[in-house]
Amino acid sequence: MTFRPTLRSRLAVTYVGIVVTVMAVAAVTVTVLTPNIAQQRLQQGLQQGAGRGAGPGRASQSVAVPSEADEAWREALTNGLLVAGAIGLVLAVALAFWLSRRMLRQLTEMRAATERMAAGDYRHAVELASEAELADLGRSINALGAELADTELARAQLVSDLAHELRNPLSTIEGYMEGLIDGVLPPDTETFTTVAAEANRLGRLTQDLSLLSRAQEGALDLDLERVDLAEIIGVVSDRLRSQYEMKGVDLVIEIRDGLVVMADRDRLTQAVMNVVGNALTHTPLGGSVTIRGSVDGSTLRIEVEDTGIGLRPDQIQVIFERFTRLEPESPGTGIGLNIARTLARLHGGDLMASSDGPRQGATFTFVLPSA
């Protein structure tokens, strides 16, 4: 079994080592230098006394005094150093154990906090220590606990929302199939079309969730190439034009050629289509949606501006969260904007929202690095 010294023993050894080192240096220094200095001082005193008329015999007696004084002084100095060293050693050991006990108590609390977090308990915060380094560590642990608590809450909410999203189409399909089996519903085109539409809704939801999961895990590969934003906007416009016409909403395109980005053509098209489709959903009959493209230095911008229901300030903060719907009866899965922002960030850009308030419309802006 390998011996592993504890932090307390390390601190104690450190303090004792410091005291012993200081005392050793002091002893060597005093022992070597002090006798020479004292001898010089005494010789100077004797010479000054001889200069004032002291006789030869008297001078000889005076010379014998420094040798005896030097021996006595050495003995006293040695004893004093030993006593001082013993007192310093005792104080160093006591101080080391007191400090180590205090420090270890705080570290023990932090260890207990991390163990509680590992067990799923994020409610207890660590008391901050007076030492700056330990206080920083405590703040980091508290921040980690808060982040884990938010993540756990988001995970639970995601499971709940996902179950809700899956329950509706499954219930519809189940009801129609039971009606067909019992002969209550006729096996006609309308019935099968409704069942197929709900099945397609389930398929889109699972595909969106798979895409979102792979993107957030960094497992989504992008096939980057030089892409003109006008081409992306043209594809989106062609795919959604009929839906805009059916709802009576104008789709206006204001973008010029030459706005080039390094992007995955299909993924960026999907991101823009999610935003433009979302704008159609929240724009009433007679309204309009305008798509603009512009360049600002090394940054390209795609703005999707609608004349729809608008956003409150609190809604702007949560509009990109998964399964967020401004209106409970709104169609869709509620993760389209989340996917769009995730894809924009994978391209080194971002997606932001702004609005002047309810019934004032909203603007969603893609910010992408220029190629």
Secondary structure, DSSP 8 states (H G I E B T S, - for coil): ------HHHHHHHHHHHHHHHHHHHHHHHHHHHHHHHHHHHHHHHHHHHHHTT--HHHHHHHHHHHHHHHHHHHHHHHHHHHHHHHHHHHHHHHHHHHHHHHHHHHHHHHHHHHHHHHTT---------SSHHHHHHHHHHHHHHHHHHHHHHHHHHHHHHHHHHHHHHHHHHHHHHHHHHHTSS--SHHHHHHHHHHHHHHHHHHHHHHHHHHHHTT-----EEEEEHHHHHHHHHHHHHHHHHHHT-EEEEE--TT-EEEEEHHHHHHHHHHHHHHHHHT--TT-EEEEEEEEETTEEEEEEEE-SS---HHHHHHTTSTT--SSTT--S-S-HHHHHHHHHHHTT-EEEEE-SSTTS-EEEEEEEEB-
